[in-house]
Amino acid sequence: EIVLTQSPGTLSLSPGERATLSCRASQSVDRSDLAWYQHKPGQAPRVLIYDTSSRATDIPDRFSGSGSGTDFTLTISRLEPEDFAVYYCQHYGDSPPTFTFGPGTKVDIK
Amino acid sequence: QVQLQQSGPGLVKPSETLSLICTVSGGSIGGYYWNWIRQSAGKGLEWIGRIYISGTTHSNPSLKSRVTMSVDTSKSQFSLKLNFVTAADTATYYCARDRSGYFYYAMDVWGQGTTVTVSS
């Protein structure tokens, strides 16, 4: 079973700053199996990145994903006011098919 | 575009069964997996399980013994039943589509969420 850890737990930044969020897997995973979501209070989660680095439909290019093996990163190049939210990484495993989420990183306004 | 509309009671008594329905509109229910995810207060997202139109299901091992999922293609609906609920099952429940059959291993369409409280 893959376990995902995310760091930091909370990231306090100002609008315009760069955010770097980390997701670490307990063992090496395929790049195709790693995704990132944004979740705001009172809303459903929204997929940002799939396949480690592919942006989902209508996601602005300030969001980017990278990584391989056990270490993956979500970068927000310049924070907009609407980007303050909780971000989750997610792994898909196929034996048996399972989705696993990390504990989340909260990006809040400094 | 595809939309998911959730329905079901917001209050369930302990030891009873939580039942939720998700209705698919604006697109086909065929060709995709349909998932249930929940979030308890102050906690992260937990995947509950998923179903395909063939009836094939996959579940989180921690919940598998209490979870039943079904699909009704004639109504473009899929449903979740969680038996023997306790206060620990109080959460916001979401339905969502995944496109793993298309090598897109993420959930790209979500329902609005249903807050379910387990209390007598």
Chai-1 contact restraints between the chains, C-beta under 6 A:
chainA,res_idxA,chainB,res_idxB,connection_type,confidence,min_distance_angstrom,max_distance_angstrom,comment,restraint_id
A,D33,B,Y105,contact,1.0,0.0,6.0,A-B,restraint_1
A,A35,B,A106,contact,1.0,0.0,6.0,A-B,restraint_2
A,A44,B,Y94,contact,1.0,0.0,6.0,A-B,restraint_3
A,A44,B,W110,contact,1.0,0.0,6.0,A-B,restraint_4
A,A44,B,G113,contact,1.0,0.0,6.0,A-B,restraint_5
A,V47,B,A106,contact,1.0,0.0,6.0,A-B,restraint_6
A,V47,B,D108,contact,1.0,0.0,6.0,A-B,restraint_7
A,Y50,B,Y104,contact,1.0,0.0,6.0,A-B,restraint_8
A,Y50,B,A106,contact,1.0,0.0,6.0,A-B,restraint_9
A,Y88,B,L45,contact,1.0,0.0,6.0,A-B,restraint_10
A,Y92,B,Y105,contact,1.0,0.0,6.0,A-B,restraint_11
A,P97,B,H58,contact,1.0,0.0,6.0,A-B,restraint_12
A,F99,B,W47,contact,1.0,0.0,6.0,A-B,restraint_13
A,F101,B,G44,contact,1.0,0.0,6.0,A-B,restraint_14
A,F101,B,L45,contact,1.0,0.0,6.0,A-B,restraint_15
A,P103,B,G44,contact,1.0,0.0,6.0,A-B,restraint_16
A,G104,B,G44,contact,1.0,0.0,6.0,A-B,restraint_17
